[in-house]
Amino acid sequence: MRFPNPSFHDARKLHNRLARQPVWIVGSGPSLSTYPDSFLDDKIGITLHLAHVKFPRAAFRYSSEYDRSKYLLPLYDEYRTQPLIAALPMYGVSRRDTYRLLAQNNEVYFHRMVSYLPTGVRGEVDNKFTLWKVRQTQRNKTGMWGGHGSCLHTCIYMAVLMGASEINLIGTGHGMYGGGIEHFEAVEAAHHQIRPGYKSFDDPTDSIPIIDQTLALKDACEQSGIQFNWYWDYSPEMDKYLKIDNAWYSDMRKRAVRRFGLVRRLYWFFLKRPYTRLVSRR
């Protein structure tokens, strides 16, 4: 990829940057309030969006969401001066807008992104494709990534690209904490300021595809020799792993079923699925 700014780089240049090292990916879910501020001091961390507020000195930060980055940039110097991995384009805006937003950043690594791979339809998670994409990413043989409704998915691919021997997820509950709380305490108000009236993350039409893709990535990483730990909460021993309640999961899956009209289904069949399957192999 070519860029209009010398501080912009292709994310593929990060290949094996963190070879054989454990990586901690940090979401901004409610459980993050339980972690000490020093938690990442001796770890390689990648913060997702508002998690930067908790750990501003993390090794990397990740963004695929224009509004989150627009909020953080004027408030936190480290968000501009420290390495950022970003989707190109970010959700809902053009490449030009993405470039303009990050024009003053010191070091940005862009990856191309298409949502809902491999078919372009939310919820059509494909475990075999995910395994193929993880292994292609390990070899630096792909340049297109995407997830199913969460920045976490593309960030996991970036950790794979950088050669992580172990991927650890914290603060990433995908709506499973319930109670209408979306983020850790320090940024919950900021979330509602940025996205007033935004629907809850525990809406099953959102959360189930996200959980399915995270589980597919976990399985693919483990099959590819990458240890994968998904934590529910903090403890000094770090032994509180996230476990999905099967009864809850089954009920949520029933509630996640969406129905669409004939025109939409024909569009998916003749245009969106064939096109996305083609670009997903890049």
N, C-alpha and C positions, 0 to 999 in steps of 0.2 A: 504493500500500500504506500501511496505517496501522500505527504501531508504539507499543509501550508505554514507549518511552524516547526522550527528545529527542536523544540521540546516535546514534540509528538513522535511516537514510535509505534511500530507494529508489535503487538503483544507476543508474536512468535519469537521475538528477540529474547523473551524471558525463558525460553526453553532450557530446562535443567538448571535454572538459576538457583533453585533450592534443592538440588539433587540430594536424595537420601536424608532429608531433614523432615521432621514433623511440622505441620502447618496447622494453625488454629484459625478457623473462620468464625467471625463473630457477628451474629445478627443482633438486632436491637429489641428482641422480645422481652417480655416481663421478667424472665429469670435473670437477665443481665444485672438487675439491681442487687442480686445476692453476691456477685463477684467483687473481690477487692480491686481497687483501682490499680494495684501493682501486679495484677494477675499476668499480664503479658510481658512484664519486664524481662523475663528470661526465656521468652518464646517468640517464634516468628508468627505474627498475626496479620490477618487481612480483615479489616472492618468493613461491614456492609452499611453504607449510608449513615444513618443516625448513630450507629455504634461508634462512629468516630468521636462523638462527644465523650464517651466513656474512656476510650483509649486513643487519644490524639497522637501518641507517639508510636503507634503500630508500624510495622515494617512497610505495609501497603494498606491502601484503602481501595474500595471498589464501588463503582457507581454505574448503574444503567438507568437511573431515574433523574431526569433533568431538574425537577422541582426540589428534590433533596439536595442536590449539589448546589443549586442556586441559593438555597437557604444557608448552607454550611460555609460557602466560600467567604462571604464578608465577615463571618464571626470567628473563624478559626484559621490562623496563619498556617498551621501545619497542613491543613487541607489543600493549600496552594503549593507549599514548599516541599512536601514529602511525596514519594511516588504514589501515583493514582493509576489504577487499571479501570478502563471505562469501555462501555459498549459503544459501537458506532453503527448507526446513530443510537442515541438514548431513546427510551420509549416516548413516542408521541411527538418527536421533533425531528428536524432534518439534520443531515450531517453539518450543514453550515451553522445551524444554531448550536450544535454540540461543540464545534470548533470555537465558536465565539465565546461560549460560556467558559471554556477551559483555556482560553488564550494566554492567561497570565500564570498558568501553572508551570512549575519548573520541570516536571517529568511525568508524562502521561503515556500509558501503553494502551492502545486501542485494539479491540477485537471486533470483527464483524458479527452481527447478531441478527438472527431471524427467529421470531417467537414460535413456540409450539412445534419444534422439530420432533419427528421427521415429516409430519403431514400438514402442519400449519393449523391444525384444529386442536383447540384446548382440550386436554383430557385424553387425547389419543397417545398415551405414553407407550413407548415401544422398548422393552427391555433389551432385545437383541440389538437394536440400533444404538441404544445407549452404550452397550458394551463395545460395539464397533467404534463408536465415536471416542470413547475413553481411550481405547488402544491406539487409534489414529492420533489422538492428542499426545499420548506418551511419545510417539515417534515424530511429532511435529509435522504430521502429514495432512493436517486439515487447517482451514482458516475460517470456518464458520461454526458458530455455536449458538445455542438457544436453550431455553427452559420452558417450563409450564407454569408461568405466573409468578416466579420468584427469582430475584437477583441471585439468590443462593446457588441456583443450578449452574449458571454461567460462571460464577466465582469458583465453584468446585472444579469445573473444567480448567480454569486458570491455575489452580493449585496442582492439578494433574500435569498441566503443561510445564510448570516450573519444577517438576520432578519430585514432588512431595512423597516421602515414604509412608507418611501417616497423615490422615486428614481428620481433624477434630472439630466438631460443630458445637458451638455454645450460643445461647440466645436465639435459637431457631426452632420455635415450637409450632409454627404453621397454624396458629389458632387453637392449638390443643390445650392451652392454659385456660381458655374460656373467661367468663366474667366481664367481657366487654373491654378488657384492657389489652391494648395492642402492642405497647412498647414498654421499655423499662422506665421507671419513675421519672428520671431526669428529663426525658424527651417526650413523654406522653402528650403534654400540652402542645409542644412544637409540632407533633404529628397532626393534631387536629387544626392547628393554625395553618399548616401547609396544605392540608386536604380537608377542609371543613365539610362535614356530612358524608365523608367517604365510608362505604359499607365496611362492616367488621371483617377482619381476617378469618373469623371462624365460620363464615358463610361456606357451607359445604361445596357449592359450585366453584369456589376458589380454593379452599383448603385441600380437598381430596386430590385434584390433579397435582397440586404442589407436593403433597405427601407422597403420592405415587411416584413422581419423578425423583424425589430425594431418595426413596427406597431403591429405585432402579439404579441410581448413581452409586449408592452404597454397595449394592450387589456387584455392579460392574467394577468398581474400584477394588473390592476384595478379590474378585476373580483375576484382576490384573496385578496382584501383589501389593496393593496399597491398603494398609490397615485403616479402618474407618470407624470412628467413635462418634456417637451422637449423644450428647449429654442433656439431661433434663434440668439439672440444677447444679449449683456449686456445693462442693464439700471439700475440706482440706485434702481428703484422700482422692478426690475426683472419681468417685465410684457410683455416682447417681446417673445412670444411663437412661435415655428416653426409651420407654416401652409403650407401644401402641396397644390400647385396649381393643381387643377384637370385636366385642359387642358394639362399642362406640363406633369403630371403624365401619362395621357393616351397616349400621343405621345411617351414618353420614353418607356412605356411598349411595344408598337408596335415595336420600334427599338431594344428592348431587346430580341426579339425572336431569338433563336439559332436553327440551323438545323444540324442533325448528321446522319452519315451513319448507315446502317443496323447492322454492326458488333458492333458498340458502343451501339446501342439501345438494341440489344440482350444481351450484357454484363450487361447492367443496369437491364434488366428484370429478367434474370436468376441468376445473381450473386450479383451485388452490392446492389440492393434494398433489396432483402431478407436478406443479411448479415447485412446491416446497420440497418434495422428495428429490427433485433434481438439484436444487441449491444446497440441500442438506448434506450432500455427498462431497461438497467442496472442502 
